[in-house]
Amino acid sequence: MIDSAVEPISEDLIRQYDVSGPRYTSFPTADRFVEAFTQEDYAQALEQRSGGASALALPLSLYVHIPFCESLCYYCACNKIITKHHDRATAYLKYLEIEVNLHTQRLGLGQSVSQLHLGGGSPTFLSDAELRELMDMLRRSFSFAPGGEYSIEIDPRTIDAARLDVLAALGFNRLSFGVQDFDPGVQKAVHRVQPAEQVFELMAAARARGFESVNVDLIYGLPGQTPESFDRTLAQIIELKPDRIALYAYAHLPERFKPQRRISSVDIPTAAAKVSMLARSMAAFMGAQYVYIGMDHFALPNDSLAIAKRQGRLHRNFQGYSTQPDCDMIGLGVSSIGRVGATYSQNAKTLEEYYDYLDQGQFPVVRGLALSRDDLVRRAVIMALMCQGRLSYESIELAYLINFKQYFAKELEVLNGQVQQGLVQLDAAGVQVTAKGWFFVRAVAMVFDRYLQADRTRARFSKIL
């Protein structure tokens, strides 16, 4: 557990780690996916799952991508389509049903689902009737387990109390509000103006309707932010008291994401300012009794995410930290990423290509990866560091029949340097990330990423600070 009273971080250390690196929502990371992995490979992975009794006993996780948004947020790196033509959703839902049917043909009807997440884009771009159509279709195809986590991302500008009634009736028990920052100047700079009063009213309405957990997304490092201005947002968030908080560092990659070209790099806070925002955020949230889950997540002590952290059941998937078992994830919709067995896959990124594959009766998978044994070993190591901040040599040795210190001799030499910097502690049993090290946990995990060590070109990743 990180302590809010962390010793000051030197400017030299900040400069050293002001580098780009993965967020490790998967390993290997999505940039390692290859086009040689095709829809035939994905179909085979589904068939292998359907043929295994043990796999069938494990519930699925579903992710559904709704790409449409009415307005453009300049910071956004998501796959989205900006449009005010809501009729575009009609065709999209029909193609989603085709994609679901392709899955049930391989897996059979009624596969158990314990986790559903609607992301985007803005899922609330869909009308109430369209959301009902989507959920009815999914329930005809899958069996939603009692007590599962069924969540939807919400743009507070597109929803009111009446729509919350609809979401509750459709079975959603978790909400995620996109807030980012309450400061009016920052909101204007990123083209996402939403008064704090609107979010507070929605939170009160969500509480009244009994939603089990409400998450709020924040971003630090946006143009115009300062540690002092972000302090004011932190105070408002603590007053709002969401069950969970996701605190992301802004990833400025204008060469990859065209909307970000509207943000001038000179308006972006320095790495030192971002570290200050992160440190002050951690101190503020933990001072308000939030549990630090890891890297970018906080939760109230009675939230299921905090309970999973205490009990050592925390996992990490393409949506971030999760309470769900390390289960297969079916990604539905344009650009969605999925995981089945020891494979990752990603759908076509444009509507035209996505529709074309489905018109041909094929899965819209355009790239992916079949994991090697070494990939699996390194994934276990990286996820242990990212989720628990603790790596046990013995657990890896027993699971993968290796001698850890021999297998990772070079990596342990690198970690010795991080020991001297106070980021990790090494002992005979394993590796422990320190309180200071949590600021740099991505850098600790990167030591075990053989792809990254072989390819030092990291411009495609966000800065780790």
Secondary structure by P-SEA (a helix, b strand, c coil): ccccccccccaaaaaaacbbbbccccccccccccccccaaaaaaaaaaaaaccccccbbbbbbbbbccccccccccccccccccccaaaaaaaaaaaaaaaaaaaaccccccccbbbbbccccccccaaaaaaaaaaaaacbbbccbbbbbbbbccccccaaaaaaaaaacccbbbbbcccccaaaaaaacbbbbaaaaaaaaaaaaaacccbbbbbbbcccccccaaaaaaaaaaaaaacccbbbbbccccccccccccccccccccccaaaaaaaaaaaaaaaaaacccccccccccccccaaaaaaaacccccccccccccccbbbbbcccbbbbbcccccccccccaaaaaaaaaaccccccccccccaaaaaaaaaaaaaaccccccaaaaaaaccccccccaaaaaaaaaaaaaaccccccccbbbbcccccccaaaaaacccaaaaaccccccccccc
